[in-house]
Amino acid sequence: MNVFSTGGIPAPSAFRRALRGFVPPRLVLSCLAFLVLAVAPVAFSGESGAASPTRAEVSEKKTGLKELRGQIETLRKEMAAAQGARADAADRIKDIEREISATQRELHGLSGQRDRARAALKDLGAQERTLGRRLDELRAQLEDMARRQYFQGRPDALRLLLDGKDANQMARDLYYLAAIGNARGQLLRETETLLERKQATSEAMRERARELSAIEARQKEQHARLLAQRERRKETLAEISSKISRQRKEIGQLQRDEKQLARLVARLDRIIAARNAPRREGARTAEPNKQPPGRGSAPGLVNEHTPEALPAGSFAALKGSLRLPVRGTLTNRFGGARQEGGAWKGLFIRAPQGSDVKAIAAGRVVFADWLRGFGNLLIVDHGGGYLSIYGYNDAVLKQVGEDVRGGDPIASAGNSGGNPESGLYFELRHRGQPVDPLKWVDLK
């Protein structure tokens, strides 16, 4: 018997058996595409409600990013060639520290993928439970409708016509039967649609689960690789630590490293200026010469806050409201005398290895590589000629060309480059000149 006809109504038990055995038409692919679009994360567009970029704008941005990375890579090779003329003990750990940084960057990316996959899986599970509850409600309504018709003994339309009863009563009965048929049809169509959606949701959940499993396997593999890399670095450092320590105390070495950073900043400043609007006249980059009198070491000065998202605007307007990039103790300050000779052009913040280093404000990464004397180094352009510099990192988590917001994790603190202590070396520069970071930050 066809349980969905407008003819005889089966007993409730028969109806339940038929309903449980119902198999809807397969529209899985189309429903799955709909659900994937529904749960896909929305791409960051800068402002909520902003119009999506056009294809031409996306293409132009990709081309610009490719050109920028090409320019920075050329600069990196030129500096590496210049470094090659002078041997340095710390260079023996350069490749290992680069590998450690790259592995941690991939692990950081995998963590983000894992979190998104878990969130999507959780959302799909919630959708499946909602669909299941609605299907249960529809089944209950259909069973109740069938039960009431069965016990009321209402005849079908053909029997009403053959019985020849009163025309008015027959019209009322036919209207009743039509209304019941329409209601039942709507319930069945909704049931069919929900079954298809539930099936598509289940398939999407299985796909997300497979994706999550693959991500976690990759994480495990990369974690093992990271441990092996750290062991290699530890062994190499044990062999050359005394030589590194001796070289770091040489005033000539320190001056060469500082000049190298100054040249890098000057070259980056020119690349940035060429890509943006022309500078006002007289605003030329220059290597720093004299440092203002500093306070040297700063025992007891502790930074307990890290950056957060700040309102959009010029970087200069943020002076006095910034946060230092990492929590820790300031052991050396801008302008203070260095034991090796010369003066500090930035801050050193002692912090445990792996501590989050965050961007002090919005900007774009213009350098992310290993540099002699500063280890894994990252530089962010904030516009207006302002650069923030983050050195000695255990890992840099961003690449050249990536946009960052204030408070975004961009690196993890460490002691790369042969630095004896774990922490972060931090500088602020304006048009090539170092400025005192403590005049720009709020430590309260």
C-alpha positions as CSV (number, residue, x, y, z in Angstrom):
1,M,0.0,0.0,0.0
2,N,1.2,3.5,-0.8
3,V,1.2,5.3,2.5
4,F,1.4,8.7,0.8
5,S,-1.7,8.4,-1.3
6,T,-4.9,10.2,-0.6
7,G,-6.7,6.8,-0.4
8,G,-6.9,4.4,2.5
9,I,-4.9,5.2,5.6
10,P,-2.8,2.4,7.1
11,A,-2.6,1.6,10.7
12,P,-0.2,3.7,12.8
13,S,2.3,0.8,13.2
14,A,2.3,0.3,9.4
15,F,2.8,4.0,8.8
16,R,5.8,4.1,11.2
17,R,7.4,1.2,9.4
18,A,6.8,2.8,6.0
19,L,8.1,6.2,7.2
20,R,11.3,4.7,8.7
21,G,12.0,3.0,5.4
22,F,11.5,6.2,3.3
23,V,14.5,7.0,1.1
24,P,14.5,10.6,-0.3
25,P,15.8,11.5,-3.7
26,R,19.6,12.2,-3.6
27,L,20.5,15.8,-3.9
28,V,23.5,15.4,-1.7
29,L,26.0,17.3,-3.9
30,S,23.9,20.4,-4.2
31,C,23.0,20.5,-0.5
32,L,26.7,19.8,0.5
33,A,27.8,22.8,-1.6
34,F,25.2,24.9,0.1
35,L,26.3,23.9,3.5
36,V,30.0,24.3,2.8
37,L,29.3,27.9,1.7
38,A,27.2,28.4,4.8
39,V,29.9,27.4,7.2
40,A,33.0,28.7,5.4
41,P,34.8,31.5,7.3
42,V,34.3,35.0,6.1
43,A,37.5,36.5,4.7
44,F,38.9,39.5,6.5
45,S,38.0,42.6,4.6
46,G,39.3,45.3,7.0
47,E,35.9,46.6,8.0
48,S,32.6,44.9,8.5
49,G,30.2,45.4,5.6
50,A,33.0,46.4,3.3
51,A,32.5,45.5,-0.4
52,S,34.3,42.4,-1.6
53,P,37.4,43.2,-3.7
54,T,37.1,42.8,-7.4
55,R,39.1,40.3,-9.4
56,A,41.3,43.0,-10.8
57,E,42.0,44.3,-7.3
58,V,42.9,40.8,-6.0
59,S,45.2,40.3,-9.0
60,E,46.8,43.7,-8.5
61,K,47.4,42.9,-4.8
62,K,49.0,39.5,-5.6
63,T,51.2,41.1,-8.2
64,G,52.3,43.8,-5.7
65,L,53.0,41.2,-3.0
66,K,55.0,39.1,-5.4
67,E,57.1,42.2,-6.4
68,L,57.7,43.1,-2.7
69,R,58.8,39.6,-1.8
70,G,61.1,39.6,-4.9
71,Q,62.7,42.9,-3.8
72,I,63.2,41.7,-0.2
73,E,64.6,38.4,-1.4
74,T,67.1,40.2,-3.6
75,L,68.1,42.4,-0.6
76,R,68.5,39.3,1.6
77,K,70.8,37.6,-1.0
78,E,72.9,40.8,-1.3
79,M,73.4,41.0,2.5
80,A,74.1,37.3,2.7
81,A,76.8,37.7,0.1
82,A,78.3,40.6,2.0
83,Q,78.3,38.5,5.2
84,G,80.0,35.6,3.6
85,A,83.3,37.6,3.5
86,R,83.5,37.4,7.3
87,A,83.2,34.2,9.3
88,D,81.1,34.3,12.5
89,A,80.7,31.5,15.0
90,A,76.9,32.2,15.2
91,D,76.6,31.5,11.5
92,R,76.9,27.8,12.2
93,I,73.5,27.8,13.9
94,K,71.9,30.1,11.2
95,D,70.4,27.3,9.1
96,I,69.2,25.4,12.1
97,E,67.5,28.5,13.6
98,R,65.9,29.3,10.2
99,E,64.6,25.7,10.1
100,I,63.3,25.9,13.7
101,S,61.5,29.2,12.8
102,A,60.0,27.7,9.6
103,T,58.8,24.6,11.5
104,Q,57.2,26.7,14.2
105,R,55.5,28.9,11.7
106,E,54.0,25.8,10.0
107,L,52.9,24.5,13.4
108,H,51.3,27.9,14.2
109,G,49.5,27.7,10.9
110,L,48.4,24.2,11.5
111,S,47.0,25.2,14.9
112,G,44.9,27.8,13.2
113,Q,43.6,25.2,10.7
114,R,42.9,22.7,13.4
115,D,40.9,25.3,15.4
116,R,38.9,26.3,12.3
117,A,38.2,22.6,11.5
118,R,37.1,21.9,15.1
119,A,34.8,25.0,15.0
120,A,33.3,23.9,11.7
121,L,32.8,20.3,13.0
122,K,31.1,21.7,16.1
123,D,28.9,23.9,14.0
124,L,28.0,21.0,11.7
125,G,27.2,18.8,14.7
126,A,24.8,21.5,16.0
127,Q,23.2,21.7,12.6
128,E,22.7,18.0,12.5
129,R,21.1,17.9,16.0
130,T,18.8,20.7,15.0
131,L,17.8,18.9,11.8
132,G,17.3,15.7,13.8
133,R,14.9,17.4,16.3
134,R,12.9,18.9,13.5
135,L,12.7,15.5,11.7
136,D,11.4,13.9,14.9
137,E,8.8,16.7,15.1
138,L,7.6,16.1,11.5
139,R,7.5,12.3,12.0
140,A,5.4,12.8,15.1
141,Q,3.0,15.1,13.2
142,L,2.6,12.7,10.4
143,E,2.0,9.8,12.7
144,D,-0.6,11.8,14.7
145,M,-2.3,12.8,11.4
146,A,-2.5,9.2,10.2
147,R,-3.7,8.0,13.6
148,R,-6.5,10.5,13.8
149,Q,-7.7,9.7,10.3
150,Y,-7.5,6.0,11.0
151,F,-9.6,6.1,14.1
152,Q,-12.1,8.6,12.8
153,G,-12.8,6.3,9.9
154,R,-13.0,9.1,7.3
155,P,-13.6,7.6,3.8
156,D,-11.6,8.6,0.8
157,A,-13.0,10.9,-2.0
158,L,-14.1,8.1,-4.4
159,R,-16.2,6.4,-1.7
160,L,-17.9,9.7,-0.8
161,L,-19.0,10.1,-4.4
162,L,-20.2,6.6,-4.7
163,D,-22.2,6.7,-1.4
164,G,-24.4,9.5,-2.7
165,K,-24.8,11.3,0.6
166,D,-26.0,14.8,1.2
167,A,-24.2,17.2,-1.3
168,N,-23.4,19.8,1.4
169,Q,-22.0,17.2,3.8
170,M,-20.1,15.6,0.9
171,A,-18.6,19.0,-0.1
172,R,-17.5,19.6,3.5
173,D,-15.9,16.1,3.7
174,L,-14.1,16.7,0.4
175,Y,-12.8,20.0,1.5
176,Y,-11.6,18.4,4.8
177,L,-9.9,15.6,2.8
178,A,-8.2,18.1,0.5
179,A,-6.9,20.2,3.4
180,I,-5.6,17.1,5.1
181,G,-3.9,16.0,1.9
182,N,-2.3,19.4,1.4
183,A,-1.0,19.5,5.0
184,R,0.3,16.0,4.7
185,G,2.0,16.9,1.4
186,Q,3.7,19.9,2.9
187,L,4.9,17.8,5.9
188,L,6.3,15.1,3.5
189,R,8.1,17.7,1.3
190,E,9.7,19.3,4.3
191,T,10.6,15.9,5.7
192,E,12.2,15.0,2.4
193,T,14.2,18.2,2.3
194,L,15.4,17.9,5.8
195,L,16.5,14.3,5.3
196,E,18.6,15.4,2.3
197,R,20.1,18.2,4.3
198,K,20.8,15.9,7.2
199,Q,22.5,13.4,4.9
200,A,24.6,16.2,3.4
201,T,25.5,17.5,6.9
202,S,26.7,14.1,7.9
203,E,28.9,13.8,4.9
204,A,30.3,17.3,5.6
205,M,31.0,16.2,9.2
206,R,32.9,13.1,7.9
207,E,34.9,15.3,5.6
208,R,35.8,17.7,8.3
209,A,36.8,14.8,10.6
210,R,39.1,13.5,8.0
211,E,40.6,17.0,7.5
212,L,41.1,17.3,11.3
213,S,42.8,13.9,11.5
214,A,45.2,14.9,8.7
215,I,46.0,18.2,10.4
216,E,46.7,16.5,13.7
217,A,48.9,13.9,12.0
218,R,50.9,16.7,10.3
219,Q,51.2,18.5,13.7
220,K,52.6,15.4,15.3
221,E,55.1,15.0,12.4
222,Q,56.2,18.6,12.6
223,H,56.5,18.5,16.4
224,A,58.9,15.6,16.2
225,R,60.9,17.5,13.5
226,L,61.0,20.5,15.8
227,L,62.4,18.4,18.7
228,A,65.1,17.0,16.4
229,Q,66.0,20.5,15.2
230,R,66.3,21.8,18.7
231,E,68.5,18.9,19.7
232,R,70.8,19.7,16.7
233,R,71.0,23.3,17.8
234,K,71.8,22.4,21.3
235,E,74.7,20.2,20.2
236,T,76.1,22.8,17.9
237,L,75.8,25.5,20.6
238,A,77.7,23.3,23.0
239,E,80.6,23.2,20.6
240,I,80.8,26.9,19.8
241,S,79.3,28.7,22.8
242,S,82.6,30.0,24.1
243,K,83.6,31.3,20.6
244,I,80.2,33.0,20.3
245,S,80.5,34.6,23.7
246,R,84.0,35.9,22.9
247,Q,83.0,37.4,19.6
248,R,79.9,39.1,21.1
249,K,82.2,41.0,23.5
250,E,84.2,42.5,20.6
251,I,83.3,46.1,20.0
252,G,84.1,45.8,16.3
253,Q,81.7,42.9,15.9
254,L,78.9,44.8,17.7
255,Q,79.5,47.9,15.5
256,R,79.4,45.8,12.3
257,D,76.1,44.1,13.3
258,E,74.6,47.5,14.1
259,K,75.7,49.0,10.9
260,Q,74.3,46.0,9.0
261,L,70.9,46.5,10.6
262,A,71.1,50.2,9.8
263,R,71.8,49.5,6.2
264,L,69.0,47.0,6.1
265,V,66.6,49.5,7.5
266,A,67.8,52.2,5.1
267,R,67.3,49.8,2.1
268,L,63.8,48.8,3.3
269,D,62.9,52.4,3.8
270,R,63.8,53.1,0.2
271,I,61.8,50.1,-1.1
272,I,58.8,51.2,1.0
273,A,59.1,54.8,-0.2
274,A,59.3,53.7,-3.8
275,R,56.1,51.7,-3.5
276,N,54.2,54.4,-1.7
277,A,53.7,58.2,-2.2
278,P,56.9,60.3,-2.6
279,R,58.3,61.5,0.7
280,R,58.3,65.1,1.6
281,E,61.6,66.9,0.8
282,G,64.4,66.5,3.3
283,A,63.0,63.4,4.9
284,R,65.9,61.2,4.1
285,T,67.0,58.0,5.9
286,A,70.2,58.2,7.8
287,E,72.2,55.9,9.9
288,P,72.1,56.8,13.6
289,N,75.1,58.6,14.9
290,K,74.7,59.8,18.5
291,Q,72.5,58.4,21.2
292,P,70.9,60.5,23.9
293,P,72.1,59.7,27.4
294,G,70.3,56.6,28.6
295,R,69.6,54.9,31.9
296,G,71.3,51.7,31.0
297,S,70.0,48.7,32.8
298,A,66.5,49.0,34.4
299,P,66.3,46.4,37.2
300,G,62.7,45.9,38.4
301,L,61.1,47.5,35.4
302,V,58.5,44.9,34.3
303,N,56.1,44.9,31.4
304,E,52.9,43.1,32.2
305,H,50.8,44.1,29.2
306,T,50.9,43.2,25.6
307,P,49.4,45.0,22.6
308,E,45.8,44.9,21.6
309,A,43.8,46.1,18.6
310,L,44.0,49.9,18.3
311,P,41.8,52.3,16.4
312,A,42.8,52.9,12.7
313,G,44.8,56.0,12.1
314,S,48.4,57.3,11.7
315,F,51.1,55.5,13.8
316,A,52.4,58.9,15.1
317,A,49.0,59.5,16.7
318,L,49.5,56.4,18.9
319,K,52.5,57.8,20.7
320,G,52.2,57.2,24.4
321,S,49.4,54.6,24.1
322,L,51.3,51.6,22.7
323,R,52.2,48.4,24.6
324,L,55.5,46.6,24.5
325,P,55.5,43.4,22.3
326,V,56.1,40.9,25.0
327,R,55.7,40.4,28.7
328,G,58.9,40.4,30.7
329,T,61.6,42.4,32.5
330,L,63.4,45.2,30.8
331,T,67.1,44.6,31.4
332,N,68.5,47.2,29.0
333,R,67.1,50.4,27.7
334,F,67.5,52.8,24.8
335,G,70.7,54.9,25.0
336,G,72.2,53.0,27.9
337,A,75.9,51.8,27.7
338,R,76.5,48.3,26.5
339,Q,79.1,46.1,28.1
340,E,80.6,45.4,24.7
341,G,80.8,49.2,24.1
342,G,78.5,51.6,22.3
343,A,74.9,52.3,23.4
344,W,71.7,50.4,23.1
345,K,69.5,51.5,20.2
346,G,66.5,49.7,21.5
347,L,65.3,47.6,24.4
348,F,66.0,44.1,25.6
349,I,63.1,42.4,27.3
350,R,63.9,39.2,29.1
351,A,61.2,36.7,28.6
352,P,60.8,32.8,28.6
353,Q,61.5,31.1,25.3
354,G,58.3,30.7,23.3
355,S,56.6,33.8,24.8
356,D,54.2,35.4,22.4
357,V,55.6,38.5,20.6
358,K,52.8,40.7,19.3
359,A,52.7,43.5,16.8
360,I,52.6,46.8,18.5
361,A,50.2,48.3,15.9
362,A,48.8,47.5,12.5
363,G,51.2,47.3,9.6
364,R,52.8,45.1,7.0
365,V,55.8,42.7,7.4
366,V,58.7,43.9,5.3
367,F,61.4,41.6,6.6
368,A,61.3,38.1,8.2
369,D,64.6,36.2,8.1
370,W,67.8,35.5,10.0
371,L,70.3,38.3,10.4
372,R,73.7,38.1,11.9
373,G,73.8,39.6,15.3
374,F,70.0,39.6,15.7
375,G,69.0,36.0,14.9
376,N,65.5,35.5,13.6
377,L,64.5,39.0,12.8
378,L,61.1,40.5,11.9
379,I,60.4,44.1,10.8
380,V,57.0,45.7,10.4
381,D,56.2,48.8,8.4
382,H,53.6,51.0,10.1
383,G,53.5,53.7,7.5
384,G,54.7,57.3,7.8
385,G,58.3,56.1,7.9
386,Y,57.9,54.1,11.1
387,L,59.3,50.6,11.5
388,S,59.2,48.3,14.5
389,I,62.0,45.7,14.8
390,Y,61.8,42.4,16.7
391,G,65.1,40.4,17.1
392,Y,66.4,37.2,18.8
393,N,63.1,35.5,18.1
394,D,62.9,31.7,18.5
395,A,60.5,31.8,15.5
396,V,58.9,34.4,13.2
397,L,55.3,33.5,12.5
398,K,54.6,35.9,9.6
399,Q,56.1,36.3,6.2
400,V,57.0,39.3,4.0
401,G,54.0,41.0,2.7
402,E,51.5,39.8,5.3
403,D,49.4,42.4,7.0
404,V,49.2,42.4,10.7
405,R,46.9,44.1,13.3
406,G,47.9,45.4,16.7
407,G,48.0,42.5,19.1
408,D,48.5,39.8,16.4
409,P,51.1,37.2,17.4
410,I,54.0,37.7,15.0
411,A,56.9,35.8,16.6
412,S,57.9,33.9,19.7
413,A,60.7,35.1,22.0
414,G,64.0,33.2,22.2
415,N,67.8,33.5,22.0
416,S,68.5,33.0,18.3
417,G,71.7,34.5,16.8
418,G,73.8,33.3,19.8
419,N,72.2,35.7,22.3
420,P,73.0,34.4,25.8
421,E,69.6,35.2,27.3
422,S,66.1,34.4,26.1
423,G,63.9,37.4,25.3
424,L,63.2,40.0,22.7
425,Y,65.3,42.8,21.3
426,F,62.9,45.6,20.3
427,E,63.6,48.8,18.3
428,L,61.5,51.6,16.9
429,R,62.8,53.6,14.0
430,H,61.5,56.6,12.1
431,R,63.0,57.2,8.7
432,G,66.0,55.1,9.6
433,Q,66.7,56.8,13.0
434,P,66.2,54.8,16.2
435,V,63.8,56.4,18.7
436,D,63.2,55.6,22.4
437,P,60.4,53.0,22.6
438,L,59.6,53.9,26.2
439,K,58.4,57.3,25.0
440,W,55.8,55.6,22.9
441,V,54.5,53.0,25.3
442,D,52.4,52.9,28.4
443,L,53.6,50.4,31.0
444,K,50.7,50.9,33.4
